């Protein structure tokens, strides 16, 4: 039974399910996160979770230097724009832009952000930033330098479940007065890859139509306008089954039905599919782990310099590096996907040639 008051959105979902029947997981997650992200600042110790840019300035600096290096090797094309998807409090952009400026790169700033609460915070940190509801309104005709950290994981996923009657869409219904996962009525066999169709009953597989569409749109924009994109998130690069849907509030994991609209719902990102989409568009695409990428970018040297400048913070800086790069922290679970225009140089700190498969986590 519930041990907390039911949220307004939960009551809305309950009425909709009573009237129209179960709703797809895709809708449940999408509407829950839409309410959640438009009504609060979820970041930091006082919020619900902490992202890498909030852990250390070094993360944003490495990202900014990565983009600046590509821009320099591309011949310093004129009028580039910095685009960030889901920029949080603006911390990543602030640190990345400072690092870019050290290399002579000072792009206009365009932020894709739907939350008015977070736009106010970002505007206070990044003077002159321009805001967009989607990437569609970002200027065309100018090279794009794009960052997206922990953005894809919050896009709603579709789940399919193998039942005794075959594959069905996984839905959210009501059983015994409580929200519960149920299977939909329509066959979904044709939507399942051939290799997974014979899975045992109870198997769940996930797709994320929004992430696929977004990466495809970014790849096409970069192909026309030039530039590069760096997506960093937690996820996997091998074929997986099983639900990865999870909920977090006040830095603690909750049941995914506990407080819709009042907690952060996320799922692991299928990086292999996104890599394939970018390659299908004809762009250079590479994958590696966050730990490997930060290490190759020289985070250890940056940490040493920061510790030398502020000896009293040496332990804090070391702890931050370990949290970002160690395999048992964020180093292996988080992956980096780099996409660059076909006539631009490939990004630094990524394996050359065919996609290297990071250690699965």
ZAMIDREN-688736 format. One line per field, with one value per residue (C-alpha): residue number from 1; residue in one letter; x, y, z. Coordinates in nm, 2 decimals. Layout:
% ZAMIDREN-688736
nr	NUM:...
rest	A:...
c1	X:...
c2	Y:...
c3	Z:...
% end
This chain:
% ZAMIDREN-688736
nr	1:2:3:4:5:6:7:8:9:10:11:12:13:14:15:16:17:18:19:20:21:22:23:24:25:26:27:28:29:30:31:32:33:34:35:36:37:38:39:40:41:42:43:44:45:46:47:48:49:50:51:52:53:54:55:56:57:58:59:60:61:62:63:64:65:66:67:68:69:70:71:72:73:74:75:76:77:78:79:80:81:82:83:84:85:86:87:88:89:90:91:92:93:94:95:96:97:98:99:100:101:102:103:104:105:106:107:108:109:110:111:112:113:114:115:116:117:118:119:120:121:122:123:124:125:126:127:128:129:130:131:132:133:134:135:136:137:138:139:140:141:142:143:144:145:146:147:148:149:150:151:152:153:154:155:156:157:158:159:160:161:162:163:164:165:166:167:168:169:170:171:172:173:174:175:176:177:178:179:180:181:182:183:184:185:186:187:188:189:190:191:192:193:194:195:196:197:198:199:200:201:202:203:204:205:206:207:208:209:210:211:212:213:214:215:216:217:218:219:220:221:222:223:224:225:226:227:228:229:230:231:232:233:234:235:236:237:238:239:240:241:242:243:244:245:246:247:248:249:250:251:252:253:254:255:256:257:258:259:260:261:262:263:264:265:266:267:268:269:270:271:272:273:274:275:276:277:278:279:280:281:282:283:284:285:286:287:288:289:290:291:292:293:294:295:296:297:298:299:300:301:302:303:304:305:306:307:308:309:310:311:312:313:314:315:316:317:318:319:320:321:322:323:324:325:326:327:328:329:330:331:332:333:334:335:336:337:338:339:340:341:342:343:344:345:346:347:348:349:350:351:352:353:354:355:356:357:358:359:360:361
rest	X:X:X:X:X:X:X:X:X:X:X:X:X:X:X:X:X:X:X:X:X:X:X:X:X:X:X:X:X:X:X:X:X:X:X:X:X:X:X:X:X:X:X:X:X:X:X:X:X:X:X:X:X:X:X:X:X:X:X:X:X:X:X:X:X:X:X:X:X:X:X:X:X:X:X:X:X:X:X:X:X:X:X:X:X:X:X:X:X:X:X:X:X:X:X:X:X:X:X:X:X:X:X:X:X:X:X:X:X:X:X:X:X:X:X:X:X:X:X:X:X:X:X:X:X:X:X:X:X:X:X:X:X:X:X:X:X:X:X:X:X:X:X:X:X:X:X:X:X:X:X:X:X:X:X:X:X:X:X:X:X:X:X:X:X:X:X:X:X:X:X:X:X:X:X:X:X:X:X:X:X:X:X:X:X:X:X:X:X:X:X:X:X:X:X:X:X:X:X:X:X:X:X:X:X:X:X:X:X:X:X:X:X:X:X:X:X:X:X:X:X:X:X:X:X:X:X:X:X:X:X:X:X:X:X:X:X:X:X:X:X:X:X:X:X:X:X:X:X:X:X:X:X:X:X:X:X:X:X:X:X:X:X:X:X:X:X:X:X:X:X:X:X:X:X:X:X:X:X:X:X:X:X:X:X:X:X:X:X:X:X:X:X:X:X:X:X:X:X:X:X:X:X:X:X:X:X:X:X:X:X:X:X:X:X:X:X:X:X:X:X:X:X:X:X:X:X:X:X:X:X:X:X:X:X:X:X:X:X:X:X:X:X:X:X:X:X:X:X:X:X:X:X:X:X:X:X:X:X:X:X
c1	0.00:0.10:0.30:0.28:-0.01:-0.11:0.01:-0.21:-0.08:-0.14:-0.50:-0.52:-0.37:-0.61:-0.91:-0.77:-0.71:-1.06:-1.21:-1.00:-0.80:-0.43:-0.18:0.15:0.47:0.58:0.29:0.32:0.69:0.65:0.37:0.53:0.86:0.69:0.52:0.84:1.09:0.86:0.79:1.13:1.50:1.59:1.97:2.21:2.20:1.87:1.72:1.68:2.01:2.35:2.51:2.87:2.90:2.79:3.05:3.35:3.43:3.67:3.39:3.27:3.62:3.70:3.38:3.46:3.81:3.69:3.46:3.73:3.99:3.76:3.67:4.04:4.13:3.84:4.00:3.82:3.50:3.32:3.01:2.97:2.70:2.71:2.40:2.32:2.02:1.88:2.14:2.03:2.16:2.40:2.70:2.82:2.78:2.96:3.26:3.27:3.24:3.53:3.75:3.65:3.73:4.09:4.13:3.98:3.63:3.34:3.03:2.67:2.48:2.16:1.99:1.72:1.52:1.15:1.15:1.08:1.22:1.55:1.56:1.56:1.86:2.04:1.98:2.14:2.45:2.48:2.42:2.29:2.18:1.89:1.63:1.45:1.18:1.32:1.63:1.41:1.43:1.81:1.96:2.06:2.35:2.61:2.83:2.68:2.89:2.64:2.66:2.39:2.47:2.21:1.94:1.86:1.79:1.49:1.32:1.02:1.08:0.85:0.85:0.74:0.68:0.67:0.35:0.20:0.02:0.33:0.48:0.26:0.32:0.38:0.12:0.03:-0.30:-0.46:-0.48:-0.60:-0.64:-0.27:-0.08:0.07:0.23:0.00:0.02:-0.17:-0.42:-0.25:0.03:0.36:0.56:0.65:0.81:1.06:1.40:1.41:1.69:1.47:1.13:1.17:1.26:1.09:0.76:0.82:1.11:1.10:1.27:1.29:1.32:1.33:1.17:1.25:1.62:1.64:1.45:1.67:2.00:1.88:1.78:2.11:2.31:2.12:2.17:2.54:2.57:2.43:2.57:2.90:3.00:3.01:2.79:2.88:2.62:2.71:2.47:2.44:2.35:2.47:2.62:2.51:2.17:1.98:1.66:1.49:1.34:1.58:1.30:1.38:1.27:1.47:1.36:1.57:1.87:1.69:1.54:1.17:0.92:0.83:0.46:0.53:0.49:0.44:0.52:0.71:1.01:1.27:1.20:1.49:1.60:1.93:2.03:2.08:2.40:2.45:2.12:2.21:2.56:2.40:2.16:2.44:2.64:2.34:2.32:2.68:2.85:3.15:3.04:3.24:3.16:3.37:3.32:3.31:3.61:3.82:3.72:3.80:4.13:4.23:4.13:4.38:4.16:4.44:4.67:4.39:4.32:4.69:4.70:4.38:4.52:4.85:4.66:4.43:4.62:4.33:4.10:4.33:4.14:3.81:3.95:4.09:3.75:3.57:3.80:3.75:3.38:3.39:3.63:3.65:3.47:3.28:3.15:3.05:3.34:3.20:2.82:2.83:2.91:3.01:2.88:3.07:2.92:3.11:3.03:3.17:3.41:3.52:3.79:3.70:3.68:3.98:3.99:3.77:3.89:3.96:3.80:3.52:3.32:3.49:3.26:3.30:3.28:2.91:2.76
c2	0.00:0.36:0.52:0.87:1.10:1.05:1.32:1.54:1.36:1.02:1.11:1.23:0.90:0.71:0.88:0.83:0.46:0.42:0.59:0.46:0.16:0.11:0.36:0.28:0.31:0.56:0.79:0.74:0.83:1.11:1.29:1.23:1.38:1.67:1.77:1.70:1.90:2.20:2.27:2.26:2.27:1.91:1.94:1.95:1.85:2.02:1.86:1.50:1.41:1.54:1.53:1.53:1.91:1.96:1.72:1.91:2.20:1.96:1.78:2.09:2.20:1.87:1.89:2.25:2.17:1.87:2.10:2.37:2.12:2.00:2.36:2.45:2.15:2.22:2.55:2.78:2.81:3.14:3.20:2.87:2.83:2.64:2.43:2.24:2.01:2.01:2.25:2.21:2.51:2.62:2.48:2.26:2.55:2.79:2.57:2.45:2.81:2.92:2.64:2.73:3.09:2.99:2.85:3.16:3.01:3.23:3.10:3.23:3.03:2.85:2.64:2.38:2.40:2.36:2.45:2.81:2.76:2.64:2.90:3.17:3.00:2.95:3.31:3.43:3.22:3.27:3.63:3.66:3.29:3.23:2.97:2.71:2.46:2.21:2.19:2.27:2.65:2.65:2.87:2.70:2.79:2.80:2.53:2.35:2.26:2.05:1.90:1.69:1.54:1.32:1.43:1.12:0.91:1.12:1.08:0.84:0.48:0.22:-0.12:-0.45:-0.77:-1.13:-1.30:-1.64:-1.49:-1.34:-0.99:-0.71:-0.34:-0.30:-0.07:0.09:-0.02:-0.05:-0.38:-0.40:-0.03:0.03:0.12:-0.19:-0.31:-0.49:-0.62:-0.45:-0.64:-0.60:-0.82:-0.65:-0.94:-0.75:-0.47:-0.71:-0.79:-1.14:-1.24:-1.16:-1.29:-1.63:-1.49:-1.65:-1.52:-1.22:-1.08:-0.70:-0.50:-0.12:0.13:0.51:0.67:1.02:0.95:0.79:1.09:1.34:1.19:1.16:1.53:1.64:1.43:1.58:1.93:1.87:1.71:2.03:2.30:2.13:2.08:1.81:1.67:1.50:1.29:1.17:0.95:0.62:0.32:0.02:-0.08:-0.44:-0.60:-0.61:-0.72:-0.63:-0.31:-0.02:0.22:0.38:0.67:0.90:1.16:1.34:1.12:0.80:0.54:0.50:0.26:0.40:0.44:0.62:0.98:1.05:1.41:1.45:1.23:1.18:0.89:0.77:0.46:0.34:0.47:0.23:0.38:0.11:0.21:0.58:0.51:0.31:0.60:0.85:0.62:0.56:0.94:0.92:1.10:0.99:0.83:0.69:0.55:0.51:0.52:0.84:0.72:0.64:0.97:1.19:1.01:1.06:1.42:1.48:1.51:1.39:1.67:1.93:1.79:1.82:2.18:2.26:2.09:2.28:2.61:2.52:2.27:2.28:2.13:1.85:1.57:1.71:1.73:1.37:1.24:1.42:1.26:0.92:0.96:1.07:0.81:0.50:0.19:0.13:0.49:0.67:0.57:0.26:0.30:0.64:0.63:0.90:0.92:1.16:1.26:1.48:1.61:1.41:1.69:1.78:1.60:1.33:1.42:1.37:1.09:0.85:0.52:0.54:0.32:0.08:0.14:0.00:-0.17:-0.04:-0.28:-0.35:-0.24
c3	0.00:-0.05:0.24:0.10:-0.01:-0.37:-0.61:-0.83:-1.14:-0.98:-0.93:-1.29:-1.42:-1.20:-1.36:-1.71:-1.65:-1.50:-1.81:-2.09:-1.96:-1.91:-2.06:-2.22:-2.01:-2.27:-2.18:-1.80:-1.81:-2.06:-1.87:-1.53:-1.64:-1.82:-1.49:-1.29:-1.49:-1.55:-1.19:-1.00:-0.99:-0.93:-0.90:-0.61:-0.24:-0.19:-0.50:-0.61:-0.79:-0.87:-1.21:-1.32:-1.38:-1.02:-0.89:-1.04:-1.28:-1.45:-1.62:-1.80:-1.88:-2.05:-2.25:-2.35:-2.45:-2.65:-2.86:-2.89:-3.01:-3.29:-3.39:-3.40:-3.61:-3.84:-3.93:-3.68:-3.89:-3.84:-3.62:-3.44:-3.19:-2.86:-2.80:-2.49:-2.43:-2.08:-1.94:-1.57:-1.37:-1.65:-1.46:-1.75:-2.00:-1.77:-1.73:-2.09:-2.23:-2.00:-2.13:-2.49:-2.44:-2.33:-2.69:-2.86:-2.91:-2.79:-2.95:-2.91:-2.65:-2.73:-2.46:-2.52:-2.20:-2.13:-1.76:-1.68:-1.33:-1.48:-1.75:-1.48:-1.31:-1.64:-1.75:-1.43:-1.50:-1.87:-1.98:-2.33:-2.36:-2.60:-2.51:-2.72:-2.65:-2.90:-3.12:-3.42:-3.35:-3.31:-3.59:-3.91:-4.14:-3.86:-3.72:-3.41:-3.11:-2.89:-2.55:-2.38:-2.04:-1.87:-2.11:-2.31:-2.00:-1.91:-2.25:-2.23:-2.32:-2.47:-2.31:-2.47:-2.26:-2.37:-2.25:-2.30:-2.59:-2.75:-2.73:-2.60:-2.51:-2.14:-1.99:-1.66:-1.51:-1.17:-0.98:-0.63:-0.62:-0.70:-1.01:-1.17:-1.49:-1.72:-2.08:-2.36:-2.58:-2.92:-3.07:-3.09:-3.24:-3.55:-3.34:-3.18:-3.34:-3.48:-3.24:-2.94:-3.05:-2.88:-2.54:-2.24:-2.09:-1.87:-2.07:-2.11:-2.38:-2.42:-2.70:-2.68:-2.99:-2.86:-2.82:-3.17:-3.33:-3.15:-3.24:-3.60:-3.60:-3.45:-3.70:-3.99:-3.86:-3.81:-4.16:-4.32:-4.08:-3.97:-3.62:-3.35:-3.07:-2.75:-2.56:-2.21:-2.01:-1.84:-2.05:-2.24:-2.58:-2.60:-2.66:-2.33:-2.19:-1.87:-1.74:-1.65:-1.56:-1.22:-1.00:-0.78:-0.53:-0.26:-0.38:-0.29:-0.52:-0.51:-0.67:-1.01:-0.91:-0.58:-0.68:-1.05:-1.14:-0.81:-0.89:-1.16:-1.39:-1.61:-1.81:-1.94:-2.28:-2.57:-2.71:-2.98:-3.15:-3.14:-3.27:-3.56:-3.64:-3.66:-3.89:-4.10:-4.16:-4.29:-3.99:-3.79:-3.47:-3.18:-2.84:-2.52:-2.14:-1.94:-1.74:-2.05:-2.22:-1.92:-1.87:-2.23:-2.21:-1.93:-1.62:-1.40:-1.51:-1.46:-1.11:-1.03:-1.14:-0.94:-0.63:-0.66:-0.68:-0.39:-0.16:0.10:-0.17:-0.28:-0.12:-0.25:-0.60:-0.58:-0.46:-0.75:-1.00:-0.86:-0.87:-1.23:-1.37:-1.15:-1.29:-0.97:-0.97:-1.29:-1.51:-1.67:-1.63:-1.81:-2.18:-2.43:-2.78:-3.02:-3.35:-3.60:-3.94:-4.23:-4.33:-3.97:-3.78:-3.53:-3.17:-2.94:-2.68:-2.87:-3.03:-3.41:-3.66:-3.58:-3.26:-2.96:-2.72:-2.36:-2.07:-2.02:-1.69
% end
